Amino acid sequence: MPSFVLKTNLARSAIPKDFLTETSQLISKILGKPETYVCVCVEPDLLMTYSGTDEPCCIIDLMSIGKLGLEENKSHTAAICEHVKKHLGIPGDRLYVDFHDAARQDVGRDGNTFA
């Protein structure tokens, strides 16, 4: 049920081959959710600016049923920023993470919802 969508102006060729699998493992770990439910999507090659420049940047949407909140999101942001800096070279001051704590009835999978 967790989904991680990263939109970036980096070229597809700049995204390491293992970035998606390592990101899936990270999201599973920080949210305490089985990796079998984690979906990771990267949208490269976008026209983007951040702080008025087109230097590498990204926006991230993280959706989960639970495991998000005031204190949790602080540690999630730290882990995600470190991961993105390490693998993509985008510093934490060139990205936003948008958290969505979804209700069980608002997330569907395999013909049903999680409610």
Contact map, one row per residue, 1 for C-alpha under 8 A:
1110000000000000000000000000000000001110000000000000000000000011100000000000000000000000000000000000000000100000000
1111000000000000000000000010000010001110000000000000000000000111100000000000000000000000000000000000000000000000000
1111100000000000000000000000000000000111100000000000000000001111000000000000000000000000000000000000000000000000000
0111110000000000000000000010000000000111100000000000000000011110000000000000000000000000000000000000000000000000000
0011111000000000000000000000000000000001111000000000000000011100000000000000000000000000000000000000000000000000000
0001111100000000000000000000000000000000111000000000000001111000000000000000000000000000000000000000000000000000000
0000111110000000000000000000000000000000011101000000000001110000000000000000000000000000000000000000000000000000000
0000011111000000000000000000000000000000011111010000000111100000000000000000000000000000000000000000000000000000000
0000001111100000000000000000000000000000000111110000010111000000000000000000000000000000000000000000000000000000000
0000000111110110000000000000000000000000000111000000000110000000000000000000000000000000000000000000000000000000000
0000000011111110000000000000000000000000000110000000000000000000000000000000000000000000000000000000000000000000000
0000000001111110000000000000000000000000000110000000000000000000000000000000000000000000000000000000000000000000000
0000000000111111000000000000000000000000000000000000000000000000000000000000000000000000000000000000000000000000000
0000000001111111000000000000000000000000000000000000000000000000000000000000000000000001000000000000000000000000000
0000000001111111101000000000000000000000000000000000000000000000000000000000000000000011000000000000000000000000000
0000000000001111111000000000000000000000000000000000000000000000000000000000000000000011000000000000000000000000000
0000000000000011111100000000000000000000000000000000000000000000000000000000000000000000000000000000000000000000000
0000000000000001111111000000000000000000000000000000000000000000000000000000000000000000000000000000000000000000000
0000000000000011111111100000000000000000000000000000000000000000000000000000000000000010000000000000000000000000000
0000000000000000111111110000000000000001110000000000000000000000000000000000000000000000000000000000000000000000000
0000000000000000011111111000000000000000000000000000000000000000000000000000000000000000000000000000000000000000000
0000000000000000011111111100000000000000000000000000000000000000000000000000000000000000000000000000000000000000000
0000000000000000001111111110000000000001000000000000000000000000000000000000000000100000000000000000000000000000000
0000000000000000000111111111000000100111000000000000000000000000000000000000000000000000000000000000000000000000000
0000000000000000000011111111100000100000000000000000000000000000000000000000000000000000000000000000000000000000000
0000000000000000000001111111110000000000000000000000000000000000000000000000000000000000000000000000000000000000000
0101000000000000000000111111111010100100000000000000000000000000000000000000000000000000000000000000000000000000000
0000000000000000000000011111111111100100000000000000000000000000000000000000000000000000000000000000000000000000000
0000000000000000000000001111111110000000000000000000000000000000000000000000000000000000000000000000000000000000000
0000000000000000000000000111111100000000000000000000000000000000000000000001001000000000000000000000000000000000000
0000000000000000000000000011111110000000000000000000000000000000001100000000000000000000000000000000000000000000000
0000000000000000000000000001111111000000000000000000000000000000001000000000000000000000000000000000000000000000000
0100000000000000000000000011101111101100000000000000000000000000000000000000000000000000000000000000000000000000000
0000000000000000000000000001000111111100000000000000000000000000000000000000000000000000000000000000000000000000000
0000000000000000000000011011000011111100000000000000000000000000000000000000000000000000000000000000000000000000000
0000000000000000000000000000000001111100000000000000000000000000000000000000000000000000000000000000000000000000000
1100000000000000000000000000000011111110000000000000000000000000000000000000000000000000000000000000000000000000000
1111000000000000000000010011000011111111000000000000000000000000000000000000000000000000000000000000000000000000000
1111000000000000000000010000000000001111100000000000000000000000000000000000000000000000000000000000000000000000000
0011100000000000000100110000000000000111110000000000000000000000000000000000000000000000000000000000000000000000000
0011110000000000000100000000000000000011111000000000000000000000000000000000000000000000000000000000000000000000000
0000111100000000000100000000000000000001111100000000000000000000000000000000000000000000000000000000000000000000000
0000111100000000000000000000000000000000111111000000000000000000000000000000000000000000000000000000000000000000000
0000001111110000000000000000000000000000011111000000000000000000000000000000000000000000000000000000000000000000000
0000000111110000000000000000000000000000001111100000000000000000000000000000000000000000000000000000000000000000000
0000001111000000000000000000000000000000001111110000000000000000000000000000000000000000000000000000000000000000000
0000000010000000000000000000000000000000000011111000000000000000000000000000000000000000000000000000000000000000000
0000000110000000000000000000000000000000000001111100010010000000000000000000000000000000000000000000000000000000000
0000000000000000000000000000000000000000000000111111111010000000000000000000000000000000000000000000000000000000000
0000000000000000000000000000000000000000000000011111111010000000000000000000000000000000000001100000000000000000000
0000000000000000000000000000000000000000000000001111100000000000000000000000000000000000000001000000000000000000000
0000000000000000000000000000000000000000000000001111110000000000000000000000000000000000000000000000000000000000000
0000000000000000000000000000000000000000000000001111111000000000000000000000000000000000000000000000000000000000000
0000000010000000000000000000000000000000000000011101111110000000000000000000000000000000000000000000000000000000000
0000000000000000000000000000000000000000000000001100111110000000000000000000000000000000000000000000000000000000000
0000000111000000000000000000000000000000000000000000011111000000000000000000000000000000010001000000000000000000000
0000000111000000000000000000000000000000000000011100011111100000000000000000000000000000011001100000000000000000000
0000011110000000000000000000000000000000000000000000000111110000000000000000000000000000010001110000000000000000000
0000011100000000000000000000000000000000000000000000000011111000000000000000000000000000000000111100000000000000000
0001111000000000000000000000000000000000000000000000000001111100000000000000000000000000000000111100000000000000000
0011110000000000000000000000000000000000000000000000000000111110000000000000000000000000000000001111000000000000000
0111100000000000000000000000000000000000000000000000000000011111000000000000000000000000000000001111000000000000000
1111000000000000000000000000000000000000000000000000000000001111100000000000000000000000000000000011110000000000000
1110000000000000000000000000000000000000000000000000000000000111111100000000000000000000000000000001110000000000000
1100000000000000000000000000000000000000000000000000000000000011111100000000000000000000000000000000111100000000000
0000000000000000000000000000000000000000000000000000000000000001111100000000000000000000000000000000111000000000000
0000000000000000000000000000001100000000000000000000000000000001111110010000000000000000000000000000100000000000000
0000000000000000000000000000001000000000000000000000000000000001111111011000000000000000000000000011100000000000000
0000000000000000000000000000000000000000000000000000000000000000001111111000000000000000000000000000100000000000000
0000000000000000000000000000000000000000000000000000000000000000000111111100000000000000000000000000000000000000000
0000000000000000000000000000000000000000000000000000000000000000000011111110000000000000000000000000000000000000000
0000000000000000000000000000000000000000000000000000000000000000001111111111000000000000000000000000000000000000000
0000000000000000000000000000000000000000000000000000000000000000000111111111100000000000000000000010000000000000000
0000000000000000000000000000000000000000000000000000000000000000000001111111110000000000000000000000000000000000000
0000000000000000000000000000000000000000000000000000000000000000000000111111111000000000000000000000000000000000000
0000000000000000000000000000010000000000000000000000000000000000000000011111111100000000000000000000000000000000000
0000000000000000000000000000000000000000000000000000000000000000000000001111111110000000000000001000000000000000000
0000000000000000000000000000000000000000000000000000000000000000000000000111111111000000000000000000000000000000000
0000000000000000000000000000010000000000000000000000000000000000000000000011111111100000000000000000000000000000000
0000000000000000000000000000000000000000000000000000000000000000000000000001111111110000000000000000000000000000000
0000000000000000000000000000000000000000000000000000000000000000000000000000111111111000001100000000000000000000000
0000000000000000000000000000000000000000000000000000000000000000000000000000011111111100000100000000000000000000000
0000000000000000000000100000000000000000000000000000000000000000000000000000001111111110000000000000000000000000000
0000000000000000000000000000000000000000000000000000000000000000000000000000000111111111111100000000000000000000000
0000000000000000000000000000000000000000000000000000000000000000000000000000000011111111111100000000000000000000000
0000000000000000000000000000000000000000000000000000000000000000000000000000000001111111110000000000000000000000000
0000000000000011001000000000000000000000000000000000000000000000000000000000000000111111100000000000000000000000000
0000000000000111000000000000000000000000000000000000000000000000000000000000000000011111110000000000000000000000000
0000000000000000000000000000000000000000000000000000000000000000000000000000000000011111111000000000000000000000000
0000000000000000000000000000000000000000000000000000000111000000000000000000000000011101111101100000000000000000000
0000000000000000000000000000000000000000000000000000000010000000000000000000000010011000111111100000000000000000000
0000000000000000000000000000000000000000000000000000000000000000000000000000000011011000011111110000000000000000000
0000000000000000000000000000000000000000000000000000000000000000000000000000000000000000001111100000000000000000000
0000000000000000000000000000000000000000000000000110000111000000000000000000000000000000011111110000000000000000000
0000000000000000000000000000000000000000000000000100000011110000000000000000000000000000011111111000000000000000000
0000000000000000000000000000000000000000000000000000000001110000000000000000000000000000000101111100000000000000000
0000000000000000000000000000000000000000000000000000000000111100000000000000100000000000000000111110000000000000000
0000000000000000000000000000000000000000000000000000000000111100000000000000000000000000000000011111000000000000000
0000000000000000000000000000000000000000000000000000000000001110000100001000000000000000000000001111100000000000000
0000000000000000000000000000000000000000000000000000000000001111000100000000000000000000000000000111110000000000000
0000000000000000000000000000000000000000000000000000000000000011111110000000000000000000000000000011111000000000000
0000000000000000000000000000000000000000000000000000000000000011110000000000000000000000000000000001111101100000000
0000000000000000000000000000000000000000000000000000000000000000110000000000000000000000000000000000111111100000000
0000000000000000000000000000000000000000000000000000000000000000100000000000000000000000000000000000011111100000111
0000000000000000000000000000000000000000000000000000000000000000000000000000000000000000000000000000001111110000111
0000000000000000000000000000000000000000000000000000000000000000000000000000000000000000000000000000011111110000110
1000000000000000000000000000000000000000000000000000000000000000000000000000000000000000000000000000011111111000110
0000000000000000000000000000000000000000000000000000000000000000000000000000000000000000000000000000000011111111110
0000000000000000000000000000000000000000000000000000000000000000000000000000000000000000000000000000000000111111110
0000000000000000000000000000000000000000000000000000000000000000000000000000000000000000000000000000000000011111000
0000000000000000000000000000000000000000000000000000000000000000000000000000000000000000000000000000000000011111100
0000000000000000000000000000000000000000000000000000000000000000000000000000000000000000000000000000000000011111110
0000000000000000000000000000000000000000000000000000000000000000000000000000000000000000000000000000000111111011111
0000000000000000000000000000000000000000000000000000000000000000000000000000000000000000000000000000000111111001111
0000000000000000000000000000000000000000000000000000000000000000000000000000000000000000000000000000000110000000111
